[in-house]
Amino acid sequence: MRIKRLFDLLPYLIERHDKSVIFGGKKSGKWVSYSTRDYVKYSNLVSYGLMHLGIVKGDKVMTISNNRPEWNFVDMGCLQTGAVHVPVYPTINDEDLLYVIKEVEPKFIFASSKFLYQKVCLVLEQSGINSTVFVFDEMHGATHYQELIKKGEENPDEKSLEILKSAVGENDIASIIYTSGTTSVPKGVMLTHENHISNFLAAAFTIRLKPEYVYLNYLPLSHSYERMVNYIVQYLGMSQYYAESVSNILANMKDIKPHVLVTVPLLLEKVYEGIYKKGMSMTGIKRIIFKWAMNLAGRYRLNTEFSWWYRFQMDIAYKLVFIKWREAMGGNMIKIIAGGAKLQPHLLNIFWAARIPVFEGYGLTEAAPLVAYNTEDAVKPGSVGTVIADVVVKIAPDGEVLVKGPNVMPGYYKHPEWTAEIIDKDGWLSTGDLGELDEKGFLTITGRKKDIFKIASGVYVFPERLEARLKQSFAVTHALVSGENKNYLSAIIVPSLDYLQEYCKQNKLEPSTLEVMLKYKEVKTHLASEISIINGPAVKEAETIQRYSYVPDEWTIENGDLTPSMKIKRRQLMVRYQKIFDSFYT
């Protein structure tokens, strides 16, 4: 059958992938799974329950939840009625949540936990909006999600539901996804059924995944990136499990033994740091073998023909060292797909050397979101791959990446003026990213248009590229580069707590907080040497970081310094550290 609306995935799954496990999640410390028929049943019960409570086409249903199978039941359940799903991040701050609630006026809200339920109720009270709130976790004094399911069981109306479904068209709005953004207020990206479907189908036919594969999901479903992957995995009939949290993901991998992981680069950086830290803590012959294997991997370059001797050594290194990486990730990992930010080139090469291929991609919420990605058939390190089917990309005269296709949003909710600024009369979407297309069609992102600046010599600087270079040091977790109209560049650097604690242990210093360790003379000297290496002779003078300061801070999604895709909120951080930057130039 042809999928025209997102909820057409349900009969498609029954027809093609009637499986015992389509979703799995943890409850009370145990994995609980749902079959394809469970998925269809609970989605329909959500529809019946909402219909009984008076939902009509165009009503907004908001979810503020961690990843769990119930999220999918609500997603399909509300879409079948013609309602619009508005997923928001569980990490959203109260100010942004109030803004979103007042703008969309949701008729129903689903919160996953006691904390989020209380947060929603408090903000609702401030908003003056009358919404019915359900909670997935059981708690006293709240309307549990199961009460909606019970209403659905008591009031099944298949005929009326079919009428509602038939009234939903491909060009109807399915979702309003609010971009967290690095600046200004949240923007509600309206995405139609066609936007979503054209995007995930284009990827599904080239992603080379099989129904028997298992997928472990940890990125928020409220993010368009994971939402798209979620639909791909459903379409392909794979079993999909939801990780408890980022901190438990390695333990979950050992349980689930996934074949594929979709991630942002920051997690790969943390995984690699953990592996390196463990290897360097070894002693004797084990440490020598580990360092030898890592040096070999450091020489690996994708798409390069190596000598038989190098390949022979890599086979030995794999059996002695790298196979343990795969075991740590469950033992079945065949590919990792990375997006949301630029991956450091040395990490890409090392994971490929360890026989865990990493494929980078690129997209944005306004494009539902996928625009380009690397595949087994076409991969180029440093690029974000080739453009997907039915989508066209061109580079504007000023270097900006422009996108056109069935995945491009119709506009921002209630803000046609914002839409007019980003989509021209011919349908070209301005991404805000700068990029290049090579003769083979590979797209490379060089930076953000609004972030690029000139130093006093007139040279253009792409701060994101320099920040990624600084993060090549294990000592650096985050970096913020500045220097517009100045004679040289400077940076604020957040050091790695784990790295410095390990350094202190090995150098007979007391491991402590960042604030304390940054006062140690030995630590200061070591960090200075790390920056000296990064500012090596191969670095252009105009891209050398000449002044910098390490700060004992933590930049997280929760405190609002990072977007959910782990990008830094540049303008916000520039304001916070303005006095330090000013001191660099006085």
C-alpha positions as CSV (number, residue, x, y, z in Angstrom):
1,M,0.0,0.0,0.0
2,R,1.1,3.6,-0.5
3,I,1.6,5.8,2.6
4,K,0.0,9.1,2.1
5,R,-0.6,10.2,5.7
6,L,1.7,9.3,8.6
7,F,-0.9,7.1,10.2
8,D,-1.0,4.9,7.1
9,L,2.1,3.4,8.7
10,L,-0.2,1.4,10.9
11,P,-2.0,-0.7,8.3
12,Y,1.3,-0.9,6.3
13,L,3.0,-2.4,9.4
14,I,0.3,-5.0,9.8
15,E,0.6,-5.9,6.1
16,R,4.4,-6.0,5.9
17,H,5.9,-6.2,9.4
18,D,3.5,-8.0,11.8
19,K,6.1,-8.5,14.5
20,S,6.1,-9.5,18.2
21,V,8.4,-6.5,19.1
22,I,8.0,-3.2,17.3
23,F,8.7,-1.0,20.4
24,G,10.4,-1.5,23.8
25,G,11.0,0.6,26.8
26,K,12.0,0.2,30.4
27,K,9.4,0.2,33.3
28,S,10.5,-0.4,36.9
29,G,13.8,-1.6,35.7
30,K,12.5,-4.1,33.2
31,W,12.1,-4.0,29.4
32,V,8.5,-4.0,28.3
33,S,7.8,-4.6,24.7
34,Y,4.9,-4.0,22.3
35,S,4.0,-5.9,19.1
36,T,2.9,-4.4,15.9
37,R,-0.7,-5.2,16.8
38,D,-0.3,-3.6,20.2
39,Y,0.9,-0.5,18.4
40,V,-2.2,-0.4,16.2
41,K,-4.5,-1.2,19.1
42,Y,-3.2,1.5,21.5
43,S,-3.1,4.1,18.7
44,N,-6.7,3.4,17.9
45,L,-7.7,3.5,21.6
46,V,-6.0,7.0,21.9
47,S,-8.0,8.1,18.9
48,Y,-11.3,6.8,20.4
49,G,-10.6,8.4,23.7
50,L,-9.8,11.8,22.2
51,M,-12.9,11.5,20.0
52,H,-15.0,10.9,23.1
53,L,-13.5,14.0,24.7
54,G,-14.5,16.1,21.7
55,I,-11.3,16.4,19.6
56,V,-11.8,17.9,16.1
57,K,-9.6,18.3,13.1
58,G,-7.0,21.0,13.6
59,D,-6.9,20.7,17.4
60,K,-3.5,20.8,18.9
61,V,-2.2,17.9,21.0
62,M,1.1,18.6,22.9
63,T,3.5,16.0,24.3
64,I,6.2,16.9,26.7
65,S,7.8,13.5,27.4
66,N,10.9,11.4,27.4
67,N,11.2,8.8,24.7
68,R,8.8,5.9,25.3
69,P,6.3,3.7,23.3
70,E,3.4,5.8,24.6
71,W,4.7,8.8,22.7
72,N,4.2,6.8,19.5
73,F,0.7,5.8,20.5
74,V,-0.3,9.4,21.1
75,D,1.5,10.5,17.9
76,M,-0.6,8.2,15.7
77,G,-3.7,8.4,17.9
78,C,-4.0,12.2,17.5
79,L,-2.9,12.2,13.8
80,Q,-5.7,9.8,12.9
81,T,-8.3,12.3,14.2
82,G,-6.9,15.1,12.1
83,A,-5.3,16.8,15.1
84,V,-1.9,18.4,15.0
85,H,0.9,16.9,17.2
86,V,3.1,19.5,19.0
87,P,6.0,17.7,20.6
88,V,8.1,19.9,22.9
89,Y,11.4,19.0,24.6
90,P,11.2,17.8,28.2
91,T,14.1,20.1,28.9
92,I,12.2,23.2,27.7
93,N,12.4,26.1,30.2
94,D,9.2,27.6,31.7
95,E,9.5,30.8,29.7
96,D,9.6,29.0,26.3
97,L,6.9,26.5,27.4
98,L,4.6,29.4,28.3
99,Y,5.2,31.0,24.9
100,V,4.5,27.7,23.1
101,I,1.3,27.0,25.1
102,K,-0.1,30.5,24.6
103,E,0.7,30.3,20.8
104,V,-0.8,26.9,20.0
105,E,-3.5,26.7,22.7
106,P,-3.3,22.9,23.0
107,K,-6.6,21.1,23.7
108,F,-4.7,18.1,25.3
109,I,-1.3,17.8,26.8
110,F,0.6,14.5,27.6
111,A,3.4,14.8,30.2
112,S,5.6,11.8,30.9
113,S,6.5,12.2,34.6
114,K,5.4,13.8,37.9
115,F,8.0,16.6,37.4
116,L,6.8,17.5,33.9
117,Y,3.2,17.2,34.9
118,Q,3.7,19.7,37.7
119,K,5.7,21.9,35.4
120,V,2.9,21.9,32.8
121,C,0.2,22.6,35.3
122,L,2.1,25.6,36.8
123,V,2.7,27.1,33.3
124,L,-0.9,26.4,32.2
125,E,-2.1,28.4,35.2
126,Q,0.0,31.3,34.1
127,S,-1.2,31.0,30.5
128,G,-4.9,31.1,31.1
129,I,-5.3,28.3,28.5
130,N,-7.8,25.5,29.4
131,S,-6.1,22.2,28.5
132,T,-6.7,18.6,29.6
133,V,-3.5,17.1,30.9
134,F,-2.6,13.4,31.1
135,V,0.4,11.9,32.6
136,F,2.2,8.6,31.5
137,D,3.6,7.8,34.9
138,E,1.2,7.0,37.7
139,M,0.9,9.7,40.3
140,H,-1.7,10.7,42.8
141,G,-4.0,13.6,41.9
142,A,-3.3,13.5,38.2
143,T,-5.3,12.1,35.2
144,H,-3.4,9.0,34.1
145,Y,-3.0,8.2,30.4
146,Q,-4.6,4.8,31.1
147,E,-7.9,6.7,31.9
148,L,-7.9,7.9,28.3
149,I,-7.2,4.3,27.1
150,K,-10.1,3.1,29.2
151,K,-12.4,5.8,27.6
152,G,-11.3,4.5,24.2
153,E,-12.1,0.9,25.2
154,E,-15.5,1.9,26.4
155,N,-16.3,4.1,23.4
156,P,-14.9,2.4,20.2
157,D,-16.2,4.0,17.1
158,E,-14.4,2.6,14.1
159,K,-16.8,4.1,11.6
160,S,-16.4,7.6,12.8
161,L,-12.6,7.2,13.0
162,E,-12.5,6.1,9.4
163,I,-14.5,9.3,8.4
164,L,-12.0,11.5,10.3
165,K,-9.0,9.7,8.7
166,S,-10.5,10.1,5.2
167,A,-10.7,13.8,5.8
168,V,-7.0,14.1,6.4
169,G,-5.0,15.0,3.3
170,E,-1.3,14.8,2.4
171,N,-0.9,18.6,2.6
172,D,-2.6,18.9,6.0
173,I,-0.4,20.0,8.9
174,A,0.7,17.0,10.9
175,S,3.2,18.6,13.3
176,I,4.3,21.9,14.7
177,I,7.9,21.5,15.9
178,Y,9.3,24.4,17.9
179,T,12.9,25.0,17.1
180,S,15.0,25.6,20.2
181,G,17.2,28.0,18.2
182,T,20.4,29.6,19.3
183,T,18.8,33.0,19.4
184,S,15.4,34.7,19.9
185,V,12.0,33.1,20.7
186,P,11.0,29.6,19.6
187,K,9.6,29.3,16.1
188,G,6.9,26.8,15.3
189,V,7.8,24.9,12.2
190,M,4.6,23.6,10.5
191,L,5.2,20.2,8.8
192,T,2.7,18.5,6.6
193,H,2.1,14.7,6.2
194,E,3.9,15.0,2.9
195,N,6.8,16.8,4.4
196,H,7.4,14.0,6.8
197,I,6.7,11.1,4.5
198,S,8.7,12.3,1.5
199,N,11.6,12.8,3.8
200,F,11.7,9.5,5.6
201,L,10.9,7.5,2.4
202,A,13.8,9.1,0.6
203,A,16.1,8.0,3.3
204,A,14.5,4.6,3.9
205,F,15.4,3.4,0.4
206,T,19.1,4.2,0.7
207,I,19.9,3.7,4.4
208,R,20.6,-0.1,4.0
209,L,18.8,-1.3,7.1
210,K,16.9,-4.6,7.4
211,P,13.7,-5.6,9.3
212,E,15.7,-8.0,11.5
213,Y,18.0,-5.2,12.8
214,V,17.4,-3.7,16.2
215,Y,17.5,0.1,16.8
216,L,18.3,1.8,20.1
217,N,16.8,5.3,20.3
218,Y,18.1,8.0,22.7
219,L,17.8,11.4,21.0
220,P,14.5,13.2,21.9
221,L,11.5,12.3,19.7
222,S,10.6,16.0,20.0
223,H,13.5,16.7,17.7
224,S,12.8,16.5,14.0
225,Y,16.0,14.4,13.4
226,E,15.0,11.6,15.7
227,R,11.3,11.9,14.7
228,M,12.3,11.2,11.0
229,V,14.5,8.2,12.0
230,N,11.7,6.9,14.2
231,Y,9.4,6.8,11.1
232,I,12.2,5.2,8.9
233,V,12.7,2.4,11.5
234,Q,8.9,1.8,11.6
235,Y,8.6,1.7,7.8
236,L,11.5,-0.8,7.6
237,G,9.9,-3.0,10.3
238,M,12.8,-2.9,12.7
239,S,12.4,-3.4,16.5
240,Q,13.0,-0.1,18.2
241,Y,13.9,0.3,21.9
242,Y,14.1,3.5,23.9
243,A,17.2,4.1,26.0
244,E,16.5,5.2,29.6
245,S,18.9,8.1,29.4
246,V,22.2,9.2,27.9
247,S,24.0,8.2,31.1
248,N,22.7,4.6,30.8
249,I,23.1,4.2,27.0
250,L,26.1,1.8,27.2
251,A,24.3,-0.4,29.7
252,N,21.2,-0.4,27.4
253,M,23.4,-1.3,24.4
254,K,24.6,-4.4,26.3
255,D,20.9,-5.3,26.9
256,I,19.5,-4.6,23.5
257,K,22.6,-5.3,21.3
258,P,21.5,-2.8,18.6
259,H,22.7,-2.8,15.0
260,V,22.4,1.0,14.5
261,L,22.7,4.1,16.5
262,V,21.7,7.6,15.5
263,T,23.5,10.3,17.5
264,V,25.0,13.7,17.8
265,P,28.8,14.0,17.7
266,L,29.0,14.9,21.4
267,L,28.1,11.3,22.4
268,L,30.7,9.8,20.2
269,E,33.3,12.2,21.7
270,K,32.3,11.0,25.2
271,V,32.4,7.3,24.2
272,Y,35.8,7.8,22.6
273,E,37.1,9.7,25.6
274,G,35.9,6.9,27.9
275,I,37.6,4.2,25.8
276,Y,40.8,6.2,25.6
277,K,40.8,6.9,29.3
278,K,40.3,3.2,30.1
279,G,43.1,2.2,27.7
280,M,45.6,4.7,29.0
281,S,44.9,3.6,32.6
282,M,46.2,0.1,31.7
283,T,49.8,-0.9,32.6
284,G,52.5,-3.0,31.0
285,I,52.0,-4.8,27.8
286,K,48.3,-4.0,27.7
287,R,49.0,-0.3,27.6
288,I,51.7,-0.7,24.9
289,I,49.3,-2.7,22.7
290,F,46.5,-0.1,23.2
291,K,48.8,2.8,22.3
292,W,50.1,0.9,19.2
293,A,46.5,0.2,18.1
294,M,45.5,3.8,18.6
295,N,48.5,5.1,16.6
296,L,47.6,2.7,13.8
297,A,43.9,3.9,13.8
298,G,45.1,7.5,13.8
299,R,46.7,6.9,10.4
300,Y,43.5,5.5,8.9
301,R,41.9,7.5,6.1
302,L,38.6,6.6,4.5
303,N,38.6,5.9,0.8
304,T,42.4,5.3,0.9
305,E,44.2,2.2,-0.5
306,F,46.6,0.9,2.2
307,S,49.5,-1.4,2.0
308,W,49.1,-5.1,2.9
309,W,51.4,-4.6,5.9
310,Y,49.1,-1.8,7.3
311,R,46.0,-3.9,6.7
312,F,47.7,-6.9,8.4
313,Q,48.5,-4.8,11.4
314,M,45.0,-3.4,11.6
315,D,43.6,-7.0,11.6
316,I,45.7,-7.7,14.6
317,A,44.7,-4.4,16.3
318,Y,41.1,-5.2,15.7
319,K,41.3,-8.7,17.4
320,L,43.3,-7.3,20.3
321,V,41.7,-3.9,20.9
322,F,38.9,-2.7,18.6
323,I,36.6,-5.7,18.9
324,K,36.2,-4.6,22.5
325,W,34.7,-1.3,21.3
326,R,32.0,-3.2,19.4
327,E,31.4,-5.4,22.5
328,A,31.0,-2.3,24.6
329,M,28.3,-1.2,22.2
330,G,26.5,-4.5,22.3
331,G,28.5,-6.5,19.8
332,N,26.2,-6.0,16.7
333,M,26.8,-2.4,15.8
334,I,27.0,-2.1,12.0
335,K,26.7,1.7,11.6
336,I,26.4,5.0,13.4
337,I,24.6,8.0,11.8
338,A,25.7,11.3,13.1
339,G,24.1,14.7,12.6
340,G,23.1,17.9,14.4
341,A,26.7,19.3,14.5
342,K,30.1,18.7,12.8
343,L,32.0,15.6,13.7
344,Q,35.7,15.9,14.3
345,P,37.6,14.3,11.3
346,H,39.9,12.3,13.6
347,L,37.0,10.7,15.3
348,L,35.4,9.7,12.0
349,N,38.6,8.0,10.9
350,I,39.2,6.2,14.2
351,F,35.7,4.7,14.4
352,W,36.0,3.5,10.8
353,A,39.3,2.0,11.6
354,A,37.6,0.2,14.5
355,R,35.1,-1.2,11.9
356,I,32.3,0.9,13.3
357,P,31.3,3.0,10.2
358,V,30.1,6.5,11.0
359,F,28.0,8.4,8.4
360,E,27.5,12.1,8.7
361,G,24.3,13.9,7.5
362,Y,22.8,17.3,7.4
363,G,19.4,18.8,7.8
364,L,17.2,21.4,9.6
365,T,13.7,21.3,11.1
366,E,12.3,23.5,8.4
367,A,13.3,20.7,5.9
368,A,11.6,17.9,7.9
369,P,14.7,17.6,8.5
370,L,17.0,15.6,6.1
371,V,18.7,17.3,3.2
372,A,21.9,15.2,2.6
373,Y,23.8,12.3,4.1
374,N,26.6,9.9,3.5
375,T,25.7,6.3,2.6
376,E,27.7,3.1,1.9
377,D,27.3,3.8,-1.8
378,A,28.6,7.4,-1.5
379,V,30.7,8.6,1.4
380,K,33.2,11.4,1.6
381,P,34.9,12.4,4.9
382,G,34.4,16.0,5.9
383,S,31.2,16.3,3.9
384,V,27.6,15.7,4.9
385,G,27.0,13.5,1.9
386,T,25.0,13.8,-1.2
387,V,21.5,15.4,-1.5
388,I,18.5,13.0,-1.0
389,A,16.1,12.1,-3.8
390,D,13.5,14.8,-4.8
391,V,15.4,17.5,-3.0
392,V,17.5,20.2,-4.8
393,V,20.3,22.2,-3.2
394,K,22.1,25.2,-4.6
395,I,24.7,27.6,-3.2
396,A,23.7,31.3,-3.2
397,P,26.3,33.9,-4.4
398,D,27.1,34.6,-0.7
399,G,27.8,30.9,0.0
400,E,24.5,30.1,1.8
401,V,22.9,26.7,1.3
402,L,19.5,26.9,-0.3
403,V,17.0,23.9,-0.3
404,K,13.9,23.2,-2.4
405,G,11.7,20.1,-2.3
406,P,8.7,18.3,-0.9
407,N,10.3,18.3,2.5
408,V,10.3,22.1,2.9
409,M,7.8,23.4,5.4
410,P,4.8,25.5,4.4
411,G,5.9,28.1,7.0
412,Y,6.1,29.1,10.6
413,Y,2.9,28.9,12.7
414,K,1.1,32.2,13.0
415,H,4.2,34.1,11.6
416,P,4.0,34.6,7.9
417,E,6.5,37.5,8.2
418,W,9.1,35.0,9.5
419,T,8.3,32.6,6.7
420,A,8.7,35.3,4.0
421,E,12.2,36.0,5.4
422,I,13.4,32.4,5.0
423,I,11.4,31.0,1.9
424,D,11.4,33.0,-1.3
425,K,8.6,33.2,-3.9
426,D,10.2,30.3,-5.9
427,G,10.1,28.0,-2.8
428,W,13.8,28.1,-2.0
429,L,14.5,27.7,1.7
430,S,17.4,29.7,3.2
431,T,19.1,27.5,5.6
432,G,21.4,30.0,7.3
433,D,24.3,27.6,6.7
434,L,27.3,28.2,4.5
435,G,28.4,25.4,2.3
436,E,30.1,24.1,-0.9
437,L,29.0,21.5,-3.5
438,D,31.7,19.5,-5.2
439,E,31.7,18.1,-8.7
440,K,30.4,14.7,-7.4
441,G,27.5,16.3,-5.6
442,F,28.9,16.1,-2.0
443,L,27.8,18.9,0.2
444,T,30.2,20.3,2.8
445,I,29.0,22.7,5.5
446,T,31.6,25.4,6.3
447,G,29.8,27.4,9.0
448,R,26.8,29.4,10.1
449,K,26.1,32.5,8.0
450,K,25.2,34.6,11.0
451,D,28.2,33.4,13.0
452,I,31.0,34.2,10.5
453,F,32.9,37.4,11.3
454,K,36.0,39.4,10.1
455,I,39.0,40.1,12.2
456,A,40.8,43.4,11.8
457,S,43.0,42.2,8.9
458,G,39.8,41.6,6.8
459,V,40.1,37.8,7.0
460,Y,36.8,35.9,7.4
461,V,36.6,33.5,10.4
462,F,34.3,30.5,10.8
463,P,34.2,30.1,14.6
464,E,32.4,26.8,14.6
465,R,35.3,25.2,12.6
466,L,37.9,26.6,15.1
467,E,35.8,25.5,18.1
468,A,35.7,21.9,16.6
469,R,39.5,22.1,16.3
470,L,39.9,23.0,20.0
471,K,37.7,20.1,21.0
472,Q,40.1,17.7,19.4
473,S,42.0,17.9,22.7
474,F,40.6,15.5,25.3
475,A,41.0,18.4,27.8
476,V,38.3,20.5,26.1
477,T,34.6,19.8,26.3
478,H,33.3,23.1,24.8
479,A,34.7,26.2,23.3
480,L,33.5,29.7,22.2
481,V,35.7,31.7,19.8
482,S,35.5,35.4,19.4
483,G,37.5,38.3,17.8
484,E,35.3,40.2,15.5
485,N,37.1,43.3,14.2
486,K,40.0,42.5,16.6
487,N,43.7,41.9,15.8
488,Y,43.6,38.3,16.9
489,L,41.3,35.5,18.1
490,S,40.4,34.6,21.6
491,A,38.3,31.8,23.2
492,I,36.4,30.7,26.3
493,I,37.1,27.0,27.0
494,V,35.2,24.6,29.2
495,P,37.6,21.9,30.3
496,S,36.7,18.2,30.7
497,L,36.0,17.3,34.3
498,D,36.8,13.6,33.7
499,Y,40.0,14.3,31.8
500,L,41.4,16.7,34.5
501,Q,40.4,14.3,37.3
502,E,42.3,11.5,35.6
503,Y,45.3,13.8,34.9
504,C,45.4,14.8,38.6
505,K,45.3,11.1,39.7
506,Q,48.2,10.3,37.4
507,N,50.2,13.3,38.5
508,K,49.7,12.8,42.3
509,L,47.3,15.8,42.6
510,E,44.0,15.7,44.4
511,P,41.1,15.3,41.9
512,S,38.4,17.8,42.7
513,T,36.0,20.2,41.1
514,L,36.9,22.1,38.0
515,E,37.2,25.3,39.9
516,V,39.8,23.8,42.3
517,M,41.8,21.9,39.7
518,L,42.1,24.9,37.4
519,K,44.1,26.6,40.2
520,Y,46.8,23.8,40.2
521,K,50.0,25.1,38.6
522,E,50.6,21.7,36.9
523,V,47.1,21.7,35.4
524,K,47.6,25.3,34.1
525,T,50.9,24.3,32.4
526,H,49.4,21.1,30.9
527,L,46.3,23.0,29.5
528,A,48.6,25.6,28.0
529,S,50.6,22.8,26.3
530,E,47.3,21.4,24.9
531,I,46.5,24.7,23.3
532,S,50.0,25.1,22.0
533,I,49.7,21.8,20.2
534,I,46.3,22.9,18.7
535,N,48.0,26.2,17.6
536,G,50.6,24.2,15.8
537,P,52.7,25.3,12.8
538,A,50.1,24.0,10.3
539,V,47.5,26.4,11.6
540,K,47.1,29.7,9.7
541,E,48.1,32.8,11.6
542,A,44.6,34.3,11.2
543,E,43.1,31.1,12.8
544,T,45.5,30.9,15.8
545,I,43.9,31.3,19.3
546,Q,46.1,33.8,21.0
547,R,44.2,34.5,24.2
548,Y,42.0,32.2,26.1
549,S,40.5,31.4,29.4
550,Y,39.4,28.2,31.0
551,V,36.1,28.5,32.9
552,P,34.8,26.0,35.6
553,D,31.3,26.0,34.1
554,E,29.0,23.4,32.7
555,W,27.1,24.1,29.4
556,T,24.1,21.8,29.2
557,I,20.7,21.6,27.5
558,E,19.1,21.9,31.0
559,N,20.7,25.2,31.8
560,G,19.9,26.6,28.4
561,D,23.5,26.9,27.1
562,L,23.1,24.1,24.5
563,T,20.3,23.4,22.0
564,P,18.8,19.9,22.1
565,S,21.1,19.0,19.2
566,M,24.1,20.0,21.4
567,K,24.9,23.2,19.5
568,I,26.1,26.1,21.7
569,K,23.8,29.1,22.1
570,R,26.4,31.5,20.9
571,R,24.8,34.9,21.5
572,Q,23.7,33.9,25.0
573,L,27.2,32.7,25.9
574,M,28.8,35.8,24.3
575,V,26.8,38.0,26.6
576,R,27.7,35.9,29.6
577,Y,31.4,36.0,29.0
578,Q,31.6,39.5,27.5
579,K,33.7,40.9,30.3
580,I,36.3,38.1,29.9
581,F,36.5,38.7,26.1
582,D,36.8,42.5,26.7
583,S,39.8,41.8,29.0
584,F,41.6,40.0,26.2
585,Y,41.7,43.2,24.1
586,T,42.5,45.8,26.7
